[in-house]
Amino acid sequence: MNVFSGVWDWLTDGAHWTGESGIPTRVLEHLEYTALTLLAAIIIAVPLGAWIGHIGRGAGIVGMLANSLRALPSFGVLILLTVWALDRAWGTGGLLAATVVTLLILAIPPILTNTYAGVRAVDPAVRDAARGMGMSPMTQLLRVELPNALPLIMAGIRSAYLQVVATAVIAPYISLGGLGTYVYYGLSQQDYPQMTAGAVLIALLAIAGDLLLAGIARLIVSPGLQIPRRRAWYRRRPNVSPAAATTAAVEPASTDLDSEPNDPDTAGDDRRAAAR
C-alpha cells in the first residue's frame, strides 16, 4: 500500500513535471521514438504486403519473415547495433538509429501480415468488377483493394504501436530518454514508486495512442467496412395499453373458413363440407 501512495506522491510532485527530465519532456521523447518507428514500418510494410497480397504469391516468405523478426531478442539487437554505431563514432544520431531499427523489427511483422491478409481477403467479385471496368493492376490495387483492406491494416498499425510503446522502455539503457528513464533509474536506485510511476505512464500512453488510432480508423475506413457496434443488452418494449393487450388476447384467430376461397371451382364443396 505504501508503494501506491508513493506513486501518487511522485506523480503529483510539481518538480517531476518541469525541466529537461520532467514528464512532458519524457513523453515527447517516447513519442518521437514511436512515431519514427511507425512511420518507417508503414513505409516498408504496407507497400510490400499489399503487392504480395495483390499478386497472390510469396505468402510463405511473408510468414517466414514475420516469424523470424518476432523471434529476435530486442535487447540483444539493441546492444549489437549500439556497439556497431559507437564503433563508427556516430554519436547520438547512431544511438537513435539503433533504437529505431530495434523497434522497427517489432513493428514490421504485424503491419506486413495484416496488409497481406487484408488485400487477399478482398472479395474476388470486387476484383472482377474492377478488372471489367478496365482498371490497370496498379489502379485496382490502389483504388479497390487497399481501401477494402484498410480495417486490417489499421488493426496491424495499432498492434505495432502497442508493441513499440511497450518496448521503447529499453532506450535509456543506451543513454537515451523516454518514459523508460523512470523505470531504469527507479530499478537501479531501488526507487520503486518512481519505477511504478514510469510503468503507469507508459500504460496510459499506450491506451491513449490506441484510442487515437481507433478514432482515425473510424474516420478513414468506409462505413460499409466497419464492424457494427454492439446493440444494447436490453430492448425497449413497445408501449401497449392494457385495453389493447386484453383485446389482442381475447380476439379469435382467423381461419381459412372465414376467408373467401381463391378457387371458384371448389368454393361450393368447401361450403357444403363446412355445413356438415
DRENKOLBA-562737 format. One line per field, with one value per residue: y negated, z negated, x of N, C-alpha, C in turn; residue number from 1. Coordinates in nm, 2 decimals, always signed. Layout:
REM residues N
nyy (Y, ...)
nzz (Z, ...)
nxx (X, ...)
cayy (Y, ...)
cazz (Z, ...)
caxx (X, ...)
cyy (Y, ...)
czz (Z, ...)
cxx (X, ...)
nr (NUM, ...)
***
This chain:
REM residues 276
nyy (+0.12, -0.12, -0.16, -0.23, -0.47, -0.61, -0.62, -0.79, -1.02, -1.08, -1.12, -1.35, -1.54, -1.86, -1.91, -1.70, -1.75, -1.95, -2.10, -1.95, -1.68, -1.63, -1.50, -1.57, -1.62, -1.37, -1.22, -1.33, -1.25, -0.98, -0.95, -1.04, -0.84, -0.64, -0.74, -0.78, -0.51, -0.38, -0.53, -0.46, -0.18, -0.16, -0.27, -0.07, +0.18, +0.17, +0.12, +0.35, +0.57, +0.52, +0.55, +0.82, +0.94, +0.87, +0.99, +1.25, +1.43, +1.55, +1.58, +1.76, +1.65, +1.41, +1.50, +1.64, +1.43, +1.26, +1.43, +1.47, +1.22, +1.16, +1.34, +1.24, +1.12, +0.83, +0.66, +0.77, +0.72, +0.44, +0.38, +0.49, +0.33, +0.08, +0.10, +0.13, -0.12, -0.30, -0.22, -0.33, -0.59, -0.75, -0.89, -1.06, -1.04, -0.79, -0.63, -0.68, -0.59, -0.32, -0.25, -0.29, -0.11, +0.13, +0.12, +0.12, +0.37, +0.50, +0.37, +0.41, +0.68, +0.72, +0.52, +0.59, +0.86, +0.81, +0.63, +0.79, +1.00, +0.85, +0.75, +0.99, +1.08, +0.95, +0.94, +1.17, +1.11, +0.83, +0.77, +0.87, +0.71, +0.46, +0.52, +0.56, +0.30, +0.20, +0.12, +0.08, +0.31, +0.18, -0.05, +0.09, +0.21, -0.02, -0.17, +0.00, +0.25, +0.18, -0.02, +0.15, +0.32, +0.16, +0.18, +0.41, +0.33, +0.10, +0.22, +0.38, +0.17, +0.05, +0.26, +0.28, +0.03, +0.05, +0.25, +0.12, -0.11, +0.02, +0.15, -0.05, -0.12, -0.03, -0.21, -0.40, -0.24, -0.27, -0.53, -0.71, -0.89, -0.91, -0.76, -0.53, -0.60, -0.65, -0.40, -0.27, -0.41, -0.41, -0.13, -0.08, -0.24, -0.14, -0.28, -0.23, -0.36, -0.55, -0.39, -0.24, -0.44, -0.52, -0.30, -0.31, -0.55, -0.48, -0.28, -0.43, -0.60, -0.42, -0.33, -0.57, -0.64, -0.41, -0.45, -0.68, -0.60, -0.42, -0.60, -0.74, -0.53, -0.49, -0.71, -0.71, -0.47, -0.31, -0.33, -0.11, +0.10, +0.11, +0.26, +0.33, +0.15, +0.30, +0.38, +0.25, +0.43, +0.46, +0.44, +0.20, +0.22, +0.22, -0.04, +0.06, +0.03, +0.14, +0.21, +0.25, +0.47, +0.66, +0.69, +0.79, +1.04, +1.18, +1.18, +1.38, +1.60, +1.58, +1.80, +2.03, +2.08, +1.85, +1.68, +1.59, +1.83, +1.90, +2.05, +2.07, +2.30, +2.49, +2.37, +2.42, +2.69, +2.66, +2.50, +2.68, +2.89, +2.76, +2.70, +2.95)
nzz (+0.00, -0.07, +0.15, +0.36, +0.26, +0.26, +0.53, +0.61, +0.48, +0.61, +0.87, +0.84, +0.76, +0.83, +0.91, +1.08, +1.32, +1.46, +1.63, +1.79, +1.75, +1.69, +1.68, +1.92, +2.11, +2.12, +2.22, +2.48, +2.59, +2.59, +2.76, +2.99, +3.06, +3.10, +3.31, +3.52, +3.57, +3.63, +3.86, +4.04, +4.05, +4.16, +4.42, +4.52, +4.48, +4.56, +4.85, +4.94, +4.83, +4.95, +5.22, +5.24, +5.15, +5.36, +5.60, +5.52, +5.45, +5.26, +5.00, +4.82, +4.78, +4.65, +4.41, +4.30, +4.28, +4.10, +3.87, +3.82, +3.76, +3.53, +3.35, +3.28, +3.02, +2.86, +2.68, +2.71, +2.99, +2.98, +2.82, +2.99, +3.22, +3.11, +3.03, +3.28, +3.39, +3.22, +3.27, +3.51, +3.45, +3.45, +3.27, +3.09, +3.29, +3.40, +3.19, +3.17, +3.42, +3.38, +3.19, +3.32, +3.53, +3.39, +3.27, +3.50, +3.60, +3.45, +3.52, +3.79, +3.86, +3.76, +3.92, +4.18, +4.21, +4.16, +4.37, +4.60, +4.55, +4.55, +4.81, +4.95, +4.86, +5.00, +5.17, +5.44, +5.64, +5.64, +5.73, +5.99, +6.09, +6.09, +6.27, +6.49, +6.54, +6.67, +6.52, +6.45, +6.31, +6.10, +6.05, +5.97, +5.74, +5.58, +5.57, +5.52, +5.38, +5.16, +5.02, +4.93, +4.77, +4.55, +4.28, +4.17, +4.20, +4.04, +3.80, +3.78, +3.76, +3.51, +3.34, +3.38, +3.28, +3.00, +2.93, +2.99, +2.82, +2.57, +2.58, +2.62, +2.38, +2.34, +2.43, +2.25, +2.16, +2.33, +2.29, +2.39, +2.39, +2.29, +2.14, +2.03, +1.88, +1.62, +1.52, +1.55, +1.39, +1.15, +1.10, +1.07, +0.86, +0.67, +0.63, +0.60, +0.61, +0.81, +1.03, +1.06, +1.12, +1.37, +1.52, +1.51, +1.65, +1.90, +1.97, +1.97, +2.19, +2.40, +2.40, +2.46, +2.71, +2.86, +2.85, +3.00, +3.25, +3.31, +3.34, +3.56, +3.75, +3.77, +3.90, +4.15, +4.26, +4.48, +4.40, +4.47, +4.43, +4.17, +3.84, +3.70, +3.42, +3.10, +3.01, +2.75, +2.44, +2.36, +2.48, +2.57, +2.47, +2.66, +2.61, +2.49, +2.43, +2.15, +2.23, +2.50, +2.50, +2.37, +2.56, +2.78, +2.67, +2.63, +2.88, +3.14, +3.34, +3.69, +3.94, +4.22, +4.31, +4.27, +4.46, +4.81, +5.05, +5.28, +5.51, +5.74, +5.84, +5.63, +5.43, +5.37, +5.28, +5.05, +4.88, +4.84, +4.71, +4.48, +4.37, +4.30)
nxx (+0.08, +0.21, +0.37, +0.19, +0.08, +0.31, +0.36, +0.15, +0.22, +0.46, +0.38, +0.22, +0.39, +0.52, +0.78, +0.85, +0.73, +0.84, +1.13, +1.42, +1.41, +1.15, +0.82, +0.65, +0.86, +0.98, +0.77, +0.74, +0.98, +0.95, +0.73, +0.85, +1.04, +0.86, +0.69, +0.87, +0.95, +0.70, +0.63, +0.84, +0.80, +0.54, +0.60, +0.76, +0.63, +0.36, +0.35, +0.49, +0.35, +0.10, +0.16, +0.25, +0.02, -0.15, -0.05, -0.06, +0.13, +0.41, +0.33, +0.45, +0.70, +0.63, +0.52, +0.75, +0.93, +0.80, +0.78, +1.05, +1.15, +1.00, +1.12, +1.36, +1.57, +1.50, +1.65, +1.91, +1.95, +1.95, +2.18, +2.38, +2.35, +2.41, +2.68, +2.79, +2.73, +2.86, +3.12, +3.17, +3.16, +2.92, +2.78, +2.51, +2.31, +2.36, +2.29, +2.02, +1.94, +2.00, +1.81, +1.57, +1.58, +1.58, +1.33, +1.18, +1.20, +1.02, +0.79, +0.73, +0.64, +0.35, +0.22, +0.29, +0.19, -0.09, -0.15, -0.11, -0.29, -0.53, -0.55, -0.56, -0.80, -1.00, -1.31, -1.34, -1.52, -1.54, -1.28, -1.30, -1.50, -1.37, -1.17, -1.32, -1.41, -1.19, -0.97, -0.62, -0.37, -0.23, -0.39, -0.62, -0.52, -0.47, -0.71, -0.91, -0.85, -0.67, -0.83, -1.04, -0.90, -0.83, -0.94, -0.81, -0.54, -0.52, -0.57, -0.33, -0.15, -0.22, -0.16, +0.11, +0.19, +0.13, +0.32, +0.56, +0.55, +0.56, +0.80, +0.99, +1.09, +1.34, +1.52, +1.66, +1.87, +2.08, +2.16, +1.96, +1.65, +1.30, +1.01, +1.09, +1.31, +1.24, +1.17, +1.41, +1.60, +1.46, +1.46, +1.74, +1.81, +1.65, +1.42, +1.11, +0.85, +0.90, +0.97, +0.74, +0.56, +0.66, +0.60, +0.32, +0.27, +0.36, +0.18, -0.06, +0.00, +0.01, -0.26, -0.39, -0.28, -0.37, -0.65, -0.66, -0.57, -0.77, -0.99, -0.90, -0.90, -1.18, -1.25, -1.13, -1.19, -1.42, -1.77, -1.92, -1.74, -1.68, -1.69, -2.00, -2.13, -2.20, -2.53, -2.74, -2.78, -3.04, -3.37, -3.60, -3.93, -4.24, -4.49, -4.78, -5.12, -5.32, -5.59, -5.57, -5.40, -5.56, -5.77, -5.63, -5.56, -5.80, -5.92, -6.04, -5.86, -5.82, -5.96, -5.92, -6.17, -6.32, -6.23, -6.25, -6.26, -6.00, -6.02, -6.26, -6.39, -6.39, -6.53, -6.80, -6.79, -6.64, -6.81, -7.03, -6.90, -6.83, -7.09, -7.18)
cayy (+0.00, -0.23, -0.19, -0.30, -0.60, -0.68, -0.65, -0.91, -1.14, -1.11, -1.18, -1.48, -1.63, -1.95, -1.90, -1.60, -1.80, -2.06, -2.07, -1.86, -1.54, -1.63, -1.40, -1.61, -1.60, -1.22, -1.17, -1.37, -1.17, -0.84, -0.96, -1.06, -0.71, -0.56, -0.79, -0.74, -0.37, -0.35, -0.58, -0.37, -0.05, -0.18, -0.29, +0.05, +0.30, +0.16, +0.15, +0.48, +0.66, +0.50, +0.61, +0.96, +0.99, +0.85, +1.09, +1.38, +1.52, +1.51, +1.59, +1.83, +1.55, +1.32, +1.57, +1.67, +1.31, +1.21, +1.51, +1.45, +1.09, +1.17, +1.43, +1.18, +1.06, +0.68, +0.60, +0.81, +0.64, +0.30, +0.37, +0.51, +0.21, -0.03, +0.12, +0.10, -0.26, -0.36, -0.19, -0.43, -0.73, -0.82, -0.98, -1.04, -1.00, -0.65, -0.56, -0.69, -0.49, -0.18, -0.23, -0.29, +0.01, +0.23, +0.12, +0.15, +0.52, +0.54, +0.30, +0.45, +0.81, +0.71, +0.44, +0.67, +0.97, +0.76, +0.58, +0.90, +1.07, +0.76, +0.75, +1.12, +1.11, +0.87, +1.03, +1.18, +1.04, +0.69, +0.76, +0.89, +0.58, +0.36, +0.55, +0.54, +0.16, +0.16, +0.07, +0.15, +0.38, +0.08, -0.12, +0.18, +0.22, -0.15, -0.22, +0.11, +0.35, +0.11, -0.07, +0.26, +0.38, +0.07, +0.22, +0.50, +0.26, +0.02, +0.31, +0.41, +0.05, +0.04, +0.37, +0.24, -0.09, +0.10, +0.32, +0.02, -0.19, +0.10, +0.19, -0.17, -0.14, +0.01, -0.32, -0.45, -0.15, -0.32, -0.67, -0.79, -0.93, -0.84, -0.72, -0.42, -0.65, -0.64, -0.26, -0.23, -0.47, -0.36, +0.00, -0.08, -0.31, -0.08, -0.37, -0.16, -0.45, -0.61, -0.28, -0.20, -0.56, -0.52, -0.19, -0.36, -0.65, -0.40, -0.21, -0.54, -0.65, -0.31, -0.33, -0.69, -0.62, -0.31, -0.51, -0.78, -0.53, -0.37, -0.71, -0.77, -0.42, -0.51, -0.83, -0.69, -0.34, -0.32, -0.28, +0.03, +0.20, +0.11, +0.36, +0.25, +0.15, +0.39, +0.32, +0.26, +0.56, +0.46, +0.38, +0.13, +0.28, +0.12, -0.09, +0.11, +0.00, +0.27, +0.24, +0.31, +0.60, +0.75, +0.71, +0.88, +1.17, +1.25, +1.18, +1.51, +1.61, +1.60, +1.93, +2.03, +2.08, +1.71, +1.61, +1.63, +1.93, +1.85, +2.13, +2.07, +2.44, +2.57, +2.29, +2.48, +2.80, +2.62, +2.46, +2.80, +2.96, +2.68, +2.71, +3.09)
cazz (+0.00, -0.07, +0.28, +0.43, +0.21, +0.31, +0.67, +0.62, +0.43, +0.71, +0.99, +0.81, +0.73, +0.94, +0.96, +1.18, +1.44, +1.52, +1.66, +1.90, +1.71, +1.65, +1.75, +2.06, +2.20, +2.14, +2.31, +2.61, +2.64, +2.61, +2.88, +3.10, +3.10, +3.15, +3.44, +3.63, +3.59, +3.70, +4.00, +4.12, +4.06, +4.26, +4.55, +4.56, +4.47, +4.63, +5.00, +4.96, +4.80, +5.05, +5.35, +5.23, +5.15, +5.49, +5.69, +5.46, +5.44, +5.16, +4.86, +4.73, +4.74, +4.55, +4.28, +4.25, +4.24, +3.98, +3.75, +3.79, +3.69, +3.39, +3.27, +3.24, +2.89, +2.88, +2.61, +2.78, +3.11, +2.94, +2.78, +3.10, +3.31, +3.04, +3.04, +3.42, +3.41, +3.14, +3.33, +3.62, +3.39, +3.50, +3.17, +3.05, +3.40, +3.42, +3.08, +3.21, +3.53, +3.33, +3.12, +3.42, +3.61, +3.30, +3.26, +3.64, +3.61, +3.38, +3.58, +3.93, +3.87, +3.76, +4.03, +4.30, +4.22, +4.17, +4.50, +4.69, +4.52, +4.59, +4.96, +5.00, +4.82, +5.08, +5.25, +5.58, +5.73, +5.65, +5.82, +6.13, +6.14, +6.12, +6.39, +6.60, +6.57, +6.74, +6.43, +6.45, +6.19, +6.00, +6.01, +5.90, +5.60, +5.50, +5.56, +5.48, +5.28, +5.04, +4.94, +4.87, +4.67, +4.45, +4.15, +4.12, +4.20, +3.92, +3.68, +3.77, +3.71, +3.37, +3.27, +3.38, +3.19, +2.87, +2.91, +2.99, +2.70, +2.46, +2.59, +2.62, +2.25, +2.33, +2.48, +2.15, +2.14, +2.42, +2.26, +2.45, +2.30, +2.29, +2.02, +1.97, +1.79, +1.48, +1.49, +1.55, +1.27, +1.03, +1.07, +1.03, +0.73, +0.58, +0.60, +0.66, +0.66, +0.94, +1.13, +1.09, +1.19, +1.51, +1.59, +1.52, +1.76, +2.03, +1.99, +2.01, +2.32, +2.49, +2.41, +2.53, +2.85, +2.92, +2.87, +3.11, +3.38, +3.33, +3.39, +3.70, +3.83, +3.79, +3.99, +4.28, +4.32, +4.53, +4.31, +4.50, +4.39, +4.03, +3.76, +3.64, +3.28, +3.04, +2.96, +2.61, +2.39, +2.34, +2.59, +2.52, +2.51, +2.71, +2.51, +2.53, +2.33, +2.10, +2.30, +2.63, +2.48, +2.35, +2.68, +2.86, +2.61, +2.65, +3.02, +3.20, +3.46, +3.82, +4.00, +4.36, +4.34, +4.27, +4.58, +4.93, +5.12, +5.40, +5.63, +5.76, +5.86, +5.51, +5.33, +5.32, +5.20, +4.91, +4.80, +4.80, +4.61, +4.35, +4.32, +4.24)
caxx (+0.00, +0.30, +0.42, +0.09, +0.07, +0.43, +0.34, +0.06, +0.30, +0.56, +0.31, +0.16, +0.50, +0.54, +0.91, +0.86, +0.66, +0.92, +1.27, +1.46, +1.38, +1.02, +0.73, +0.62, +0.97, +1.00, +0.66, +0.77, +1.09, +0.89, +0.65, +0.95, +1.09, +0.74, +0.65, +0.97, +0.94, +0.58, +0.64, +0.93, +0.73, +0.43, +0.66, +0.82, +0.55, +0.23, +0.36, +0.54, +0.24, +0.00, +0.19, +0.25, -0.12, -0.22, -0.01, -0.10, +0.25, +0.50, +0.28, +0.54, +0.80, +0.58, +0.51, +0.88, +0.99, +0.74, +0.82, +1.19, +1.17, +0.95, +1.20, +1.48, +1.56, +1.51, +1.76, +2.03, +1.97, +1.98, +2.32, +2.46, +2.35, +2.47, +2.82, +2.83, +2.72, +2.97, +3.25, +3.18, +3.16, +2.81, +2.72, +2.37, +2.23, +2.37, +2.21, +1.88, +1.91, +2.00, +1.68, +1.46, +1.59, +1.54, +1.18, +1.13, +1.19, +0.89, +0.67, +0.71, +0.56, +0.20, +0.17, +0.31, +0.09, -0.22, -0.17, -0.12, -0.42, -0.64, -0.56, -0.61, -0.94, -1.09, -1.40, -1.30, -1.62, -1.50, -1.17, -1.35, -1.57, -1.27, -1.10, -1.41, -1.41, -1.07, -0.86, -0.49, -0.34, -0.19, -0.51, -0.70, -0.46, -0.47, -0.84, -1.01, -0.80, -0.63, -0.94, -1.11, -0.81, -0.79, -0.96, -0.70, -0.42, -0.52, -0.55, -0.19, -0.08, -0.25, -0.08, +0.25, +0.20, +0.14, +0.44, +0.67, +0.54, +0.60, +0.94, +1.08, +1.14, +1.48, +1.60, +1.75, +1.99, +2.19, +2.17, +1.86, +1.54, +1.18, +0.95, +1.17, +1.41, +1.19, +1.18, +1.55, +1.66, +1.39, +1.51, +1.88, +1.82, +1.55, +1.31, +1.00, +0.75, +0.94, +0.97, +0.60, +0.50, +0.70, +0.52, +0.18, +0.27, +0.38, +0.05, -0.15, +0.04, -0.03, -0.40, -0.43, -0.25, -0.46, -0.78, -0.65, -0.56, -0.91, -1.07, -0.86, -0.95, -1.32, -1.27, -1.08, -1.24, -1.56, -1.87, -1.97, -1.64, -1.66, -1.76, -2.11, -2.13, -2.29, -2.65, -2.76, -2.82, -3.18, -3.45, -3.72, -4.06, -4.34, -4.59, -4.91, -5.21, -5.38, -5.71, -5.53, -5.34, -5.67, -5.84, -5.55, -5.56, -5.93, -5.97, -6.02, -5.78, -5.90, -5.94, -5.94, -6.32, -6.37, -6.19, -6.31, -6.17, -5.94, -6.05, -6.41, -6.44, -6.40, -6.59, -6.92, -6.76, -6.59, -6.92, -7.10, -6.82, -6.84, -7.22, -7.19)
cyy (-0.13, -0.27, -0.27, -0.44, -0.68, -0.71, -0.78, -1.04, -1.18, -1.17, -1.32, -1.58, -1.73, -1.95, -1.80, -1.63, -1.91, -2.02, -1.97, -1.71, -1.53, -1.53, -1.45, -1.59, -1.45, -1.17, -1.21, -1.28, -1.03, -0.84, -0.98, -0.92, -0.63, -0.61, -0.76, -0.60, -0.33, -0.40, -0.50, -0.23, -0.05, -0.19, -0.16, +0.16, +0.29, +0.18, +0.29, +0.58, +0.64, +0.56, +0.76, +1.01, +0.97, +0.96, +1.23, +1.48, +1.46, +1.51, +1.66, +1.74, +1.46, +1.38, +1.60, +1.54, +1.26, +1.29, +1.49, +1.32, +1.09, +1.25, +1.36, +1.11, +0.91, +0.62, +0.64, +0.74, +0.50, +0.29, +0.39, +0.39, +0.09, -0.02, +0.09, -0.05, -0.34, -0.34, -0.28, -0.57, -0.81, -0.91, -0.95, -1.00, -0.85, -0.57, -0.57, -0.60, -0.35, -0.15, -0.21, -0.16, +0.13, +0.24, +0.15, +0.30, +0.57, +0.49, +0.36, +0.58, +0.79, +0.63, +0.52, +0.78, +0.92, +0.70, +0.69, +0.97, +0.98, +0.76, +0.88, +1.15, +1.03, +0.97, +1.04, +1.12, +0.89, +0.68, +0.78, +0.77, +0.47, +0.39, +0.53, +0.39, +0.11, +0.10, +0.15, +0.22, +0.28, +0.00, -0.03, +0.20, +0.09, -0.19, -0.12, +0.19, +0.28, +0.05, +0.04, +0.33, +0.29, +0.11, +0.31, +0.42, +0.17, +0.11, +0.35, +0.29, +0.03, +0.14, +0.33, +0.12, -0.04, +0.17, +0.22, -0.06, -0.11, +0.13, +0.07, -0.20, -0.10, -0.10, -0.38, -0.37, -0.19, -0.48, -0.76, -0.82, -0.85, -0.81, -0.60, -0.47, -0.63, -0.49, -0.22, -0.28, -0.42, -0.22, +0.00, -0.15, -0.25, -0.18, -0.32, -0.25, -0.51, -0.51, -0.25, -0.32, -0.56, -0.41, -0.24, -0.46, -0.58, -0.34, -0.32, -0.59, -0.55, -0.31, -0.45, -0.69, -0.52, -0.37, -0.61, -0.71, -0.46, -0.47, -0.74, -0.66, -0.44, -0.62, -0.79, -0.56, -0.36, -0.27, -0.14, +0.14, +0.20, +0.21, +0.28, +0.26, +0.25, +0.31, +0.33, +0.39, +0.57, +0.41, +0.32, +0.19, +0.18, +0.08, -0.04, +0.09, +0.14, +0.31, +0.31, +0.45, +0.70, +0.79, +0.81, +1.02, +1.25, +1.25, +1.31, +1.50, +1.64, +1.74, +1.92, +2.03, +1.94, +1.63, +1.67, +1.72, +1.87, +1.92, +2.13, +2.21, +2.52, +2.49, +2.36, +2.61, +2.77, +2.57, +2.58, +2.88, +2.89, +2.70, +2.85, +3.09)
czz (+0.00, +0.07, +0.37, +0.39, +0.25, +0.45, +0.69, +0.58, +0.54, +0.83, +0.96, +0.76, +0.84, +0.99, +1.07, +1.31, +1.51, +1.55, +1.77, +1.87, +1.66, +1.73, +1.89, +2.15, +2.23, +2.23, +2.45, +2.67, +2.67, +2.74, +3.00, +3.15, +3.16, +3.29, +3.55, +3.67, +3.67, +3.84, +4.09, +4.15, +4.17, +4.40, +4.60, +4.58, +4.55, +4.78, +5.02, +4.94, +4.90, +5.18, +5.35, +5.22, +5.28, +5.59, +5.65, +5.45, +5.33, +5.02, +4.77, +4.69, +4.64, +4.41, +4.22, +4.20, +4.11, +3.85, +3.72, +3.71, +3.55, +3.30, +3.22, +3.11, +2.90, +2.81, +2.67, +2.91, +3.08, +2.90, +2.90, +3.19, +3.24, +3.05, +3.18, +3.45, +3.34, +3.21, +3.45, +3.58, +3.45, +3.39, +3.13, +3.17, +3.43, +3.31, +3.11, +3.32, +3.48, +3.26, +3.22, +3.49, +3.52, +3.29, +3.39, +3.66, +3.55, +3.46, +3.72, +3.94, +3.87, +3.88, +4.16, +4.32, +4.24, +4.31, +4.60, +4.67, +4.57, +4.74, +5.01, +4.97, +4.90, +5.16, +5.39, +5.68, +5.74, +5.74, +5.97, +6.18, +6.17, +6.25, +6.51, +6.64, +6.64, +6.65, +6.45, +6.32, +6.07, +5.96, +5.93, +5.75, +5.52, +5.48, +5.51, +5.36, +5.15, +4.96, +4.87, +4.76, +4.55, +4.31, +4.09, +4.11, +4.07, +3.80, +3.67, +3.72, +3.56, +3.29, +3.27, +3.29, +3.04, +2.84, +2.90, +2.86, +2.58, +2.46, +2.59, +2.48, +2.24, +2.38, +2.38, +2.13, +2.23, +2.41, +2.34, +2.35, +2.31, +2.15, +1.95, +1.87, +1.64, +1.43, +1.47, +1.42, +1.14, +1.00, +1.01, +0.89, +0.63, +0.54, +0.67, +0.69, +0.79, +1.05, +1.16, +1.16, +1.34, +1.58, +1.61, +1.64, +1.90, +2.07, +2.04, +2.15, +2.43, +2.51, +2.49, +2.68, +2.93, +2.95, +2.99, +3.24, +3.41, +3.39, +3.53, +3.80, +3.86, +3.89, +4.13, +4.35, +4.36, +4.43, +4.34, +4.46, +4.25, +3.96, +3.69, +3.49, +3.22, +2.99, +2.81, +2.56, +2.37, +2.47, +2.53, +2.57, +2.56, +2.60, +2.56, +2.41, +2.28, +2.18, +2.44, +2.61, +2.45, +2.47, +2.77, +2.81, +2.64, +2.79, +3.08, +3.33, +3.58, +3.88, +4.15, +4.40, +4.35, +4.39, +4.70, +5.00, +5.25, +5.53, +5.64, +5.78, +5.74, +5.40, +5.28, +5.24, +5.06, +4.82, +4.75, +4.70, +4.47, +4.29, +4.25, +4.10)
cxx (+0.09, +0.35, +0.32, +0.07, +0.20, +0.43, +0.25, +0.14, +0.40, +0.49, +0.26, +0.27, +0.53, +0.68, +0.93, +0.79, +0.73, +1.06, +1.29, +1.42, +1.24, +0.93, +0.69, +0.74, +0.99, +0.89, +0.69, +0.88, +1.04, +0.81, +0.74, +1.00, +0.98, +0.70, +0.74, +0.97, +0.82, +0.58, +0.72, +0.87, +0.62, +0.49, +0.71, +0.72, +0.42, +0.25, +0.40, +0.42, +0.13, +0.03, +0.19, +0.10, -0.19, -0.18, -0.04, +0.01, +0.34, +0.45, +0.37, +0.66, +0.76, +0.57, +0.65, +0.95, +0.93, +0.78, +0.96, +1.22, +1.11, +1.04, +1.33, +1.47, +1.59, +1.63, +1.89, +2.06, +2.01, +2.13, +2.41, +2.47, +2.42, +2.62, +2.87, +2.83, +2.83, +3.10, +3.27, +3.17, +3.04, +2.74, +2.58, +2.28, +2.24, +2.30, +2.06, +1.84, +1.91, +1.86, +1.57, +1.46, +1.55, +1.39, +1.12, +1.11, +1.07, +0.77, +0.63, +0.61, +0.40, +0.15, +0.18, +0.21, -0.05, -0.25, -0.19, -0.26, -0.54, -0.66, -0.61, -0.75, -1.04, -1.18, -1.35, -1.40, -1.59, -1.38, -1.21, -1.42, -1.47, -1.19, -1.19, -1.43, -1.29, -0.96, -0.73, -0.47, -0.31, -0.31, -0.61, -0.65, -0.49, -0.62, -0.95, -0.96, -0.76, -0.74, -1.02, -1.03, -0.78, -0.83, -0.85, -0.57, -0.41, -0.51, -0.40, -0.11, -0.10, -0.17, +0.06, +0.28, +0.22, +0.27, +0.56, +0.67, +0.59, +0.75, +1.04, +1.13, +1.29, +1.57, +1.70, +1.88, +2.10, +2.20, +2.07, +1.75, +1.42, +1.13, +1.02, +1.28, +1.37, +1.20, +1.32, +1.62, +1.59, +1.44, +1.65, +1.90, +1.72, +1.45, +1.18, +0.88, +0.78, +0.93, +0.82, +0.53, +0.54, +0.62, +0.38, +0.17, +0.28, +0.24, -0.06, -0.12, +0.00, -0.18, -0.45, -0.40, -0.34, -0.59, -0.77, -0.65, -0.70, -1.00, -1.03, -0.91, -1.10, -1.35, -1.24, -1.13, -1.39, -1.66, -1.92, -1.87, -1.62, -1.74, -1.87, -2.09, -2.23, -2.41, -2.66, -2.81, -2.97, -3.25, -3.58, -3.85, -4.16, -4.44, -4.72, -5.00, -5.28, -5.51, -5.67, -5.47, -5.45, -5.74, -5.76, -5.55, -5.69, -5.98, -5.94, -5.94, -5.86, -5.86, -5.96, -6.09, -6.38, -6.33, -6.25, -6.22, -6.12, -5.98, -6.20, -6.47, -6.47, -6.47, -6.72, -6.89, -6.72, -6.71, -7.00, -7.03, -6.83, -6.98, -7.24, -7.12)
nr (1, 2, 3, 4, 5, 6, 7, 8, 9, 10, 11, 12, 13, 14, 15, 16, 17, 18, 19, 20, 21, 22, 23, 24, 25, 26, 27, 28, 29, 30, 31, 32, 33, 34, 35, 36, 37, 38, 39, 40, 41, 42, 43, 44, 45, 46, 47, 48, 49, 50, 51, 52, 53, 54, 55, 56, 57, 58, 59, 60, 61, 62, 63, 64, 65, 66, 67, 68, 69, 70, 71, 72, 73, 74, 75, 76, 77, 78, 79, 80, 81, 82, 83, 84, 85, 86, 87, 88, 89, 90, 91, 92, 93, 94, 95, 96, 97, 98, 99, 100, 101, 102, 103, 104, 105, 106, 107, 108, 109, 110, 111, 112, 113, 114, 115, 116, 117, 118, 119, 120, 121, 122, 123, 124, 125, 126, 127, 128, 129, 130, 131, 132, 133, 134, 135, 136, 137, 138, 139, 140, 141, 142, 143, 144, 145, 146, 147, 148, 149, 150, 151, 152, 153, 154, 155, 156, 157, 158, 159, 160, 161, 162, 163, 164, 165, 166, 167, 168, 169, 170, 171, 172, 173, 174, 175, 176, 177, 178, 179, 180, 181, 182, 183, 184, 185, 186, 187, 188, 189, 190, 191, 192, 193, 194, 195, 196, 197, 198, 199, 200, 201, 202, 203, 204, 205, 206, 207, 208, 209, 210, 211, 212, 213, 214, 215, 216, 217, 218, 219, 220, 221, 222, 223, 224, 225, 226, 227, 228, 229, 230, 231, 232, 233, 234, 235, 236, 237, 238, 239, 240, 241, 242, 243, 244, 245, 246, 247, 248, 249, 250, 251, 252, 253, 254, 255, 256, 257, 258, 259, 260, 261, 262, 263, 264, 265, 266, 267, 268, 269, 270, 271, 272, 273, 274, 275, 276)
***
